[in-house]
Amino acid sequence: MIRDIAHLLELDRENQLSLLKAVPDGVAMGIAERHAGISKQYLDFIHIVGVGSTRRDFYIYEPEPASHVEQHSSFQLYQSASYRTLSGKSQCHPIPADAVMIADSGFAWRYCLCPSLGEKVFCLDMGGPTFETEAEDFFSFVANTVL
């Protein structure tokens, strides 16, 4: 288990996080106000380490509603009647109302926090769509998925 940001940064031996830019106090406070119960680890991370693109083009950003994924062309393709007919999948939308996207790697996955479900980080797969646990907390997510 990752104890704190200092421990997390020790794991970043390839300096993947070095390109990220810390958000100002006011931005972090605004996020905390708009998204009551959002992960404290996430808030500390973006305030101390930052947001942006890692050296391997993994993007960590300020929260945006996970429901916005429905506007993404990949989501629309995967949810189209033609694709559902070919794949045999039924249409479902498992995205919790308070889920927010906070990271992605440019593919059909978006990584989310969901305050009503605790500290976990979830993977929103546009192809399902599915919304499944990726990590037990934000620091573990960074250590195991981003780095």
N, C-alpha and C positions, 0 to 999 in steps of 0.2 A: 504494500500500500504506500502511496506517495503521501508523505507527511505534510509538505508545504511547497511553496513555489521554489525555494532554494534547492530542495531535494529534486524537484522536477527539472530545474535548469542543469543540475549535475548530470542528468541523464541525456541531455542534449549535446552529446559529444561532437556531432557534425554541425552544430550551430544552425539547425533548422529554423529556430525561432528568432534568429538575429535580425531578420528583415521586418518583423512586426513592430508596429508603432503603438505605444501606450495611449490610452484615451484619457483625456483630462478628468479631474475630479467631478466636474459638473455633468459630464456625459455619463460616467459610471453611476452617479447619484440619480440621474434622470432615468436610466435603464432600471435601476432598483425600484424607483417609484412607479414606473409604467408596468413593470412585470413583477408584482409582489410575489415574494417567495422564490425568485430565480436563484440559481445556484450561487452561493457565496464564493466558491472556488472559481467559477467562471468570471464573476465580477472582479475578484482579486487579480485573476490572470490578465484580463483585458486592460485593467488599470495599471498593472506593474509591467507586464510583458508586452501586451498589445494585440492589435487586430491587423489584418492584411494577409499577405501571401507568404508562406514559408518558402524556403529554398527549393522545395519539391512541388511547389504550386498547390499546396493545401491551403485553403482559405478559411480564416477565422474572422468572423465579423460580428457587428452589433446585431442584436436580435431582430428578426422580422417574422411576422406571423407565418406559421408553417402552412396555413391554408393558401398562402400565395403560390405554393408549388403547383397548384391547379392551373395557373396561368402559363406554366413552363411547357414548351412544345413537346418535350419528352413525356411529361405526365399526360398531356392530351393524346399523344400517340398511343401510349400504353393503355389508356382508358377508352380508346375509340371502340365503336361497335365491331369494326373489322378485326382489330387486334384481339378483342375478347372472344370473337368467334373462332379465330385461328388458335388461340391459346387455351380456350375452354374455361377461362377465368370469368367469374361473375364480377359485376361492378360493386365495389365497396369503398368506403372512405373511413379508414380507421384513425384519422388524425384528430387527436383531442383538441378541444377548442382553445386551450391555453398553451398549446405547444408553439415554440418559437424555434426557427432555424438559426443556428449559430456557426455552422461550418459546412464546407463541402470540398470535394476534390475534383469538381468539374464533371463528374459522371452523373448517373441517375440516382445518386444517394445524397440526401441532405441529413446532416446531424443536428439533432434537436434537443432542447431542454423542455421539460414539461413540469412546471412548478407543482401542479396537483399530484404528480406522481413521484415527487421527491427529488433527490440529487442525481439520479441516473441521466445518462446521455443515451438518446435513442437514434436509431438509424431509420430514416424515412426513405424507403425504396419506392421510387415512382413506378416501377414495373409491377408491383403487387396490386395496389400499393400495400405496403406493410409498414408497421411502426413497431420496431422491436428494440429491446435493450442492446446497446453497444458496449456500455461500460457502467460500472456502479457509481462513478462520480467523474467530474470533469478532469481532474488531474490524471486519473487512470486512463481516460479517453485520450488525452494528449500523449501520455507515455506509450500507450499501446497502439494507437491508431495514427496519430499525427507524426510522431517521431519514428 
